[in-house]
Amino acid sequence: LKERILDRTVAPGQKLNIDAIAREFSVSSTPIREALGRLSAEGLVLFAPFVGFSVAPMPSRAFYRDLFAFRMLIEPWAAGQAARSCSSEAIDRLDSAVAAMREGTLSKTFRTFRGYSEADQAFHEAIFAAARNEAAAQAFAGLCVHLHISRLYMDHDQDTEESLAEHEAILDAIRAGAQDKAADAMARHIQSSQMKLLE
C-alpha cells in the first residue's frame, strides 16, 4: 500500500476500500486496517468518520518550503552536536547507513529507491541520536521527513553520487569532531536537496 501511494498508483485523495484491498491481497480486513492505521500515523493516509480511509493529498509547495526551513534550523545544529559528543558506536551507525546508501539507488519508483531512502533516514536519525537531545530527536522523527520527500522523487531525476558525497562530507566532519564543519556540511546538503526537489 505504501508503494502504491508513493508511486501514485493510487492517486492523492482516492478512497481506500478495506474490503476490496483485503480481497485483492487475499487476507482478512484486520491486517489491512492495521496497515492503514500505520500509514495514517505516517501522514500518507487520512481517516474521516463515516467516510473511511483515503490517500492523503500531496503536500503543497509551501509545506515543503516550511519543512526545509525547519530542517535548516534543527539539522545543522544536530550535526554540530553530534561532532562534539559523538561516540564510536554512533560513528559505526553512520558508517553503516552510508554503506547501505552506496548499495541503493534513487529512482522514480518506491520499490527501487526504498533501500536508499531508508538508509538516508537511518543516517539522519543516527545524527540526532548522537546529538543526545531526546526532544529534538522526537521532533525530527515526527516530521516523517523522508516519507514526505519520497513523494517528490516521482517527478525528479536524482544523482546518487552527489547525494552520497554530501552525506560522506557530513560523516567526515563528525568523525573529525569538527562541529562547525559538520553543521556547514549539513546545511549545504539541505540546501542542495531543496534546490533539486523544489526549484
C-alpha positions, 0 to 999 in steps of 0.5 A: 500500500505504501508503494502504491501511494508513493508511486501514485498508483493510487492517486492523492485523495482516492478512497481506500476500500478495506474490503476490496484491498483485503480481497485483492491481497487475499487476507482478512480486513484486520491486517489491512486496517492495521496497515492503514492505521500505520500509514495514517500515523505516517501522514500518507493516509487520512481517516474521516468518520463515516467516510473511511480511509483515503490517500492523503493529498500531496503536500503543497509547495509551501509545506515543503518550503516550511519543512526545509526551513525547519530542517535548516534550523534543527539539522545543522545544529544536530550535526554540530552536536553530534561532532562534539559528543559523538561516540564510536558506536554512533560513528559505526551507525553512520558508517553503516547507513552510508554503506547501505546508501552506496548499495541503493539507488534513487529512482522514480519508483518506491520499490527501487529507491526504498533501500536508499531512502531508508538508509538516508533516514537511518543516517539522519536519525543516527545524527540526532541520536548522537546529538543526545537531545531526546526532544529534538530527536522526537521532533525530527522523527515526527516530521516523517521527513523522508516519507514526505520527500519520497513523494517528490522523487516521482517527478525528479531525476536524482544523482546518487553520487552527489547525494552520497558525497554530501552525506560522506562530507557530513560523516567526515566532519563528525568523525573529525569532531569538527562541529562547525564543519559538520553543521556547514556540511549539513546545511549545504546538503539541505540546501542542495536537496531543496534546490533539486526537489523544489526549484 
